[in-house]
Amino acid sequence: MPQSVRLEKAATVETPISTAYVPSSSVQPLREAHKQEVLAFLLPLSVDTIVLWGLICDNGMESPLNRGTLYACRDAEGRLEGVALIGHAMVVEARTERACAAFARLARDARAHIILGVTEKVENFWSHYEQGGQQPRRFCSELLLEQRWPIEISTEPAPLRLATVDDLEELAAINAAMACDESGVNPLEVDPEGFRARLARRIEMGRIWVWVESGRLIFKADVMAEAPGYIYLEGVYVSPGARRQGCGLRAMSQLSSVLLARTETLCLLVNEQNKDAQAFFFKAGYKLRSRYDTIFLQPRAGETN
Protein backbone atom coordinates (compact mmCIF):
# COMPACT_ATOMS: atom_id res chain seq x y z
CA MET A 1 0.00 0.00 0.00
CA PRO A 2 1.46 3.43 -0.90
CA GLN A 3 2.65 5.29 2.14
CA SER A 4 0.41 8.32 1.60
CA VAL A 5 -2.61 5.99 1.49
CA ARG A 6 -1.49 4.23 4.67
CA LEU A 7 -1.12 7.54 6.47
CA GLU A 8 -4.50 8.78 5.30
CA LYS A 9 -6.00 5.58 6.64
CA ALA A 10 -4.11 5.93 9.90
CA ALA A 11 -5.29 9.51 10.31
CA THR A 12 -8.92 8.36 10.31
CA VAL A 13 -8.45 5.92 13.18
CA GLU A 14 -10.42 7.10 16.21
CA THR A 15 -8.71 7.10 19.58
CA PRO A 16 -10.34 4.49 21.83
CA ILE A 17 -12.33 5.96 24.70
CA SER A 18 -10.01 4.32 27.22
CA THR A 19 -7.04 6.32 25.90
CA ALA A 20 -8.82 9.61 25.22
CA TYR A 21 -7.78 11.15 28.53
CA VAL A 22 -4.23 11.07 29.79
CA PRO A 23 -3.46 13.08 32.95
CA SER A 24 -0.78 15.68 32.23
CA SER A 25 1.22 14.45 35.23
CA SER A 26 1.73 11.07 33.51
CA VAL A 27 4.17 12.56 30.98
CA GLN A 28 7.26 14.22 32.43
CA PRO A 29 10.76 15.14 31.25
CA LEU A 30 13.42 12.61 32.13
CA ARG A 31 16.41 13.56 34.26
CA GLU A 32 19.90 12.12 34.60
CA ALA A 33 18.76 10.22 37.70
CA HIS A 34 16.40 8.17 35.50
CA LYS A 35 19.13 6.90 33.17
CA GLN A 36 19.44 3.33 34.45
CA GLU A 37 15.66 2.93 34.74
CA VAL A 38 15.22 4.04 31.13
CA LEU A 39 18.02 1.84 29.79
CA ALA A 40 16.45 -1.15 31.54
CA PHE A 41 13.06 -0.26 30.01
CA LEU A 42 14.56 -0.21 26.52
CA LEU A 43 15.73 -3.83 26.87
CA PRO A 44 15.62 -6.12 25.02
CA LEU A 45 16.98 -3.82 22.34
CA SER A 46 15.45 -3.50 18.91
CA VAL A 47 16.45 -1.22 16.07
CA ASP A 48 13.78 1.23 17.28
CA THR A 49 15.33 1.48 20.71
CA ILE A 50 18.96 1.56 19.53
CA VAL A 51 18.59 5.22 18.54
CA LEU A 52 17.30 6.17 21.99
CA TRP A 53 19.90 4.00 23.73
CA GLY A 54 22.70 5.49 21.67
CA LEU A 55 21.67 9.09 22.37
CA ILE A 56 21.36 8.45 26.10
CA CYS A 57 24.72 6.69 26.37
CA ASP A 58 26.51 9.20 24.13
CA ASN A 59 24.99 12.42 25.45
CA GLY A 60 23.18 11.73 28.71
CA MET A 61 19.53 12.32 29.54
CA GLU A 62 19.66 16.12 29.47
CA SER A 63 21.83 17.46 26.68
CA PRO A 64 21.42 19.93 23.81
CA LEU A 65 23.19 17.30 21.70
CA ASN A 66 19.97 15.25 21.80
CA ARG A 67 18.29 18.14 19.92
CA GLY A 68 15.15 17.60 21.97
CA THR A 69 13.84 16.45 25.33
CA LEU A 70 13.47 12.89 26.56
CA TYR A 71 10.10 12.20 28.16
CA ALA A 72 8.58 9.35 30.16
CA CYS A 73 4.96 8.25 30.31
CA ARG A 74 4.06 6.39 33.52
CA ASP A 75 1.04 4.48 34.74
CA ALA A 76 -0.80 5.16 37.99
CA GLU A 77 1.82 3.15 39.93
CA GLY A 78 4.69 5.13 38.41
CA ARG A 79 5.88 2.35 36.09
CA LEU A 80 7.22 3.31 32.68
CA GLU A 81 4.82 2.83 29.77
CA GLY A 82 6.89 4.67 27.21
CA VAL A 83 9.96 6.78 26.48
CA ALA A 84 10.15 9.36 23.70
CA LEU A 85 12.54 11.90 22.25
CA ILE A 86 10.57 14.96 21.21
CA GLY A 87 12.43 17.70 19.40
CA HIS A 88 14.15 18.00 16.02
CA ALA A 89 13.46 14.27 15.58
CA MET A 90 10.61 12.39 17.21
CA VAL A 91 11.42 8.82 18.22
CA VAL A 92 8.80 7.07 20.33
CA GLU A 93 8.94 3.78 22.19
CA ALA A 94 5.43 3.40 23.61
CA ARG A 95 4.36 0.07 25.11
CA THR A 96 0.72 1.13 25.54
CA GLU A 97 -1.80 3.01 23.43
CA ARG A 98 -2.18 5.48 26.27
CA ALA A 99 1.52 6.37 26.14
CA CYS A 100 1.48 6.75 22.35
CA ALA A 101 -1.49 9.11 22.53
CA ALA A 102 0.09 11.13 25.33
CA PHE A 103 3.39 11.58 23.48
CA ALA A 104 1.59 12.55 20.28
CA ARG A 105 -0.40 15.28 22.01
CA LEU A 106 2.73 16.65 23.65
CA ALA A 107 4.62 16.54 20.34
CA ARG A 108 2.10 18.77 18.59
CA ASP A 109 3.75 21.80 20.19
CA ALA A 110 7.31 20.78 19.28
CA ARG A 111 9.37 22.25 16.46
CA ALA A 112 10.07 18.97 14.74
CA HIS A 113 11.74 18.04 11.47
CA ILE A 114 11.18 14.30 11.28
CA ILE A 115 9.19 11.37 12.68
CA LEU A 116 10.68 7.93 12.16
CA GLY A 117 10.12 4.36 13.23
CA VAL A 118 8.70 0.98 12.28
CA THR A 119 5.78 1.47 9.89
CA GLU A 120 3.06 0.28 12.26
CA LYS A 121 4.33 2.45 15.12
CA VAL A 122 4.59 5.57 12.95
CA GLU A 123 1.09 5.07 11.58
CA ASN A 124 -0.29 4.70 15.12
CA PHE A 125 1.59 7.76 16.38
CA TRP A 126 0.44 9.77 13.36
CA SER A 127 -3.21 8.87 14.01
CA HIS A 128 -2.93 10.69 17.35
CA TYR A 129 -0.58 13.47 16.21
CA GLU A 130 -2.01 14.50 12.85
CA GLN A 131 -4.86 16.68 14.13
CA GLY A 132 -3.11 19.77 15.48
CA GLY A 133 0.43 18.71 14.61
CA GLN A 134 2.73 19.94 11.85
CA GLN A 135 1.76 19.07 8.32
CA PRO A 136 3.73 16.43 6.41
CA ARG A 137 6.19 17.67 3.80
CA ARG A 138 7.61 14.40 2.49
CA PHE A 139 7.00 10.69 3.12
CA CYS A 140 9.68 8.02 2.77
CA SER A 141 9.38 4.26 3.06
CA GLU A 142 12.61 2.56 4.04
CA LEU A 143 13.88 -0.97 4.42
CA LEU A 144 15.73 -1.96 7.57
CA LEU A 145 18.59 -4.25 6.59
CA GLU A 146 20.88 -6.17 8.91
CA GLN A 147 24.00 -8.29 8.75
CA ARG A 148 25.37 -10.91 11.14
CA TRP A 149 28.14 -13.50 11.10
CA PRO A 150 29.08 -15.40 9.03
CA ILE A 151 30.10 -12.91 6.36
CA GLU A 152 32.12 -13.20 3.17
CA ILE A 153 35.53 -11.61 3.70
CA SER A 154 37.09 -9.84 0.74
CA THR A 155 40.44 -11.29 -0.34
CA GLU A 156 41.67 -7.73 -0.86
CA PRO A 157 40.80 -5.70 2.28
CA ALA A 158 40.09 -2.04 1.76
CA PRO A 159 42.50 0.35 3.52
CA LEU A 160 39.89 1.83 5.85
CA ARG A 161 40.82 4.22 8.62
CA LEU A 162 38.98 6.38 11.11
CA ALA A 163 38.25 9.89 9.87
CA THR A 164 40.12 12.86 11.34
CA VAL A 165 39.26 16.55 11.58
CA ASP A 166 41.20 17.02 8.34
CA ASP A 167 38.38 15.13 6.62
CA LEU A 168 35.65 17.31 8.12
CA GLU A 169 34.84 19.61 5.22
CA GLU A 170 34.69 16.88 2.59
CA LEU A 171 32.57 14.69 4.86
CA ALA A 172 30.28 17.62 5.66
CA ALA A 173 29.67 18.25 1.96
CA ILE A 174 28.91 14.56 1.31
CA ASN A 175 26.65 14.10 4.35
CA ALA A 176 24.79 17.32 3.60
CA ALA A 177 24.16 16.25 0.00
CA MET A 178 22.90 12.84 1.15
CA ALA A 179 20.62 14.45 3.73
CA CYS A 180 19.28 16.86 1.12
CA ASP A 181 18.55 14.05 -1.33
CA GLU A 182 16.52 12.27 1.35
CA SER A 183 14.79 15.16 3.12
CA GLY A 184 14.85 18.02 0.61
CA VAL A 185 16.65 20.23 3.14
CA ASN A 186 20.39 20.99 3.04
CA PRO A 187 21.69 21.18 6.65
CA LEU A 188 24.69 23.24 5.53
CA GLU A 189 22.25 25.94 4.45
CA VAL A 190 19.89 25.93 7.46
CA ASP A 191 22.31 25.08 10.29
CA PRO A 192 25.93 25.05 9.03
CA GLU A 193 27.57 25.65 12.41
CA GLY A 194 25.54 23.04 14.26
CA PHE A 195 25.85 20.51 11.45
CA ARG A 196 29.64 20.79 11.37
CA ALA A 197 29.85 20.65 15.16
CA ARG A 198 27.83 17.44 15.33
CA LEU A 199 29.91 15.89 12.56
CA ALA A 200 33.16 16.93 14.27
CA ARG A 201 32.01 15.28 17.47
CA ARG A 202 31.20 12.07 15.59
CA ILE A 203 34.72 12.14 14.16
CA GLU A 204 36.21 12.70 17.62
CA MET A 205 34.23 9.69 18.91
CA GLY A 206 35.76 7.44 16.24
CA ARG A 207 32.44 6.88 14.50
CA ILE A 208 33.31 7.59 10.84
CA TRP A 209 35.31 5.23 8.65
CA VAL A 210 36.87 6.39 5.39
CA TRP A 211 38.95 5.07 2.53
CA VAL A 212 41.08 7.82 1.03
CA GLU A 213 43.45 7.11 -1.83
CA SER A 214 45.79 9.67 -3.40
CA GLY A 215 43.85 12.40 -1.67
CA ARG A 216 40.52 11.18 -3.07
CA LEU A 217 37.76 9.86 -0.82
CA ILE A 218 36.62 6.48 -2.15
CA PHE A 219 34.25 5.34 0.61
CA LYS A 220 32.79 6.48 3.92
CA ALA A 221 30.34 5.14 6.50
CA ASP A 222 29.12 6.53 9.81
CA VAL A 223 28.33 4.66 13.02
CA MET A 224 25.23 6.54 14.13
CA ALA A 225 24.64 4.55 17.33
CA GLU A 226 26.17 1.63 19.20
CA ALA A 227 24.34 -0.46 21.77
CA PRO A 228 24.76 -3.95 23.25
CA GLY A 229 24.57 -6.36 20.32
CA TYR A 230 23.90 -3.71 17.67
CA ILE A 231 25.69 -1.10 15.60
CA TYR A 232 23.55 1.23 13.51
CA LEU A 233 25.18 2.56 10.32
CA GLU A 234 24.19 5.51 8.18
CA GLY A 235 25.68 7.69 5.47
CA VAL A 236 27.29 4.83 3.53
CA TYR A 237 28.83 6.45 0.45
CA VAL A 238 30.91 5.29 -2.50
CA SER A 239 32.49 7.91 -4.75
CA PRO A 240 30.79 8.02 -8.18
CA GLY A 241 34.12 7.39 -9.88
CA ALA A 242 34.67 4.22 -7.84
CA ARG A 243 31.25 2.66 -8.31
CA ARG A 244 30.73 -0.66 -10.14
CA GLN A 245 34.40 -1.48 -9.67
CA GLY A 246 34.11 -3.58 -6.52
CA CYS A 247 35.45 -0.81 -4.25
CA GLY A 248 32.23 -0.47 -2.28
CA LEU A 249 31.95 -4.20 -1.64
CA ARG A 250 35.60 -4.36 -0.56
CA ALA A 251 35.03 -1.52 1.86
CA MET A 252 31.78 -2.94 3.26
CA SER A 253 33.44 -6.34 3.73
CA GLN A 254 36.32 -4.78 5.63
CA LEU A 255 34.01 -2.58 7.71
CA SER A 256 31.77 -5.52 8.59
CA SER A 257 34.76 -7.62 9.59
CA VAL A 258 35.99 -4.88 11.95
CA LEU A 259 32.63 -4.01 13.49
CA LEU A 260 31.24 -7.54 13.84
CA ALA A 261 34.30 -8.38 15.91
CA ARG A 262 32.71 -6.28 18.68
CA THR A 263 28.98 -6.69 18.10
CA GLU A 264 26.41 -9.21 16.88
CA THR A 265 24.39 -7.21 14.36
CA LEU A 266 24.98 -4.37 11.91
CA CYS A 267 21.87 -2.56 10.69
CA LEU A 268 21.01 0.32 8.40
CA LEU A 269 18.10 1.89 6.53
CA VAL A 270 17.84 2.22 2.77
CA ASN A 271 15.16 4.09 0.85
CA GLU A 272 12.60 1.73 -0.67
CA GLN A 273 12.88 3.59 -3.99
CA ASN A 274 16.66 3.29 -4.18
CA LYS A 275 16.97 -0.03 -5.98
CA ASP A 276 20.69 0.40 -6.71
CA ALA A 277 21.49 0.87 -3.02
CA GLN A 278 19.35 -2.11 -2.08
CA ALA A 279 21.13 -4.31 -4.61
CA PHE A 280 24.50 -3.13 -3.26
CA PHE A 281 23.68 -3.96 0.36
CA PHE A 282 22.09 -7.29 -0.50
CA LYS A 283 25.23 -8.20 -2.45
CA ALA A 284 27.28 -7.16 0.60
CA GLY A 285 25.38 -9.74 2.66
CA TYR A 286 22.64 -7.66 4.28
CA LYS A 287 19.16 -9.12 4.71
CA LEU A 288 15.73 -7.50 5.03
CA ARG A 289 14.57 -7.21 8.64
CA SER A 290 11.52 -4.89 8.56
CA ARG A 291 10.03 -1.75 7.04
CA TYR A 292 10.31 1.78 8.36
CA ASP A 293 8.49 5.01 7.69
CA THR A 294 9.95 8.49 7.82
CA ILE A 295 7.77 11.60 7.76
CA PHE A 296 9.51 14.92 7.11
CA LEU A 297 7.43 17.74 8.57
CA GLN A 298 6.53 21.14 7.20
CA PRO A 299 8.04 23.96 9.27
CA ARG A 300 5.58 26.16 11.09
CA ALA A 301 5.21 29.73 9.91
CA GLY A 302 8.41 31.67 10.47
CA GLU A 303 10.49 28.52 11.18
CA THR A 304 13.07 26.61 9.18
CA ASN A 305 14.21 23.01 9.42
Protein Blocks (a to p, Z undefined) as FASTA:
>chain_A
ZZklmmmmmmmpccdfklmpccfklpccddfklmmmmmmmmpccdfklmmmmmmmmmnoj
bdfklopacdddddfkopafbdcdddjbccdddfbfklmmmmmmmmmmpccfbdcddfkl
mmmmmmmmmnopacdfbdcddddddddddddddfbdcfdddddfklmmmmmmmmmmmmmm
mnopafklmmmmlmmmmmmmmmmnopaccddeehiafbdcddfbdcehiacdehiacdfk
lgonlmmmmmmmmmmmmmmmmcfbdcddddfklmmlmmmmmmnopacfbdcdddddddde
hiaZZ
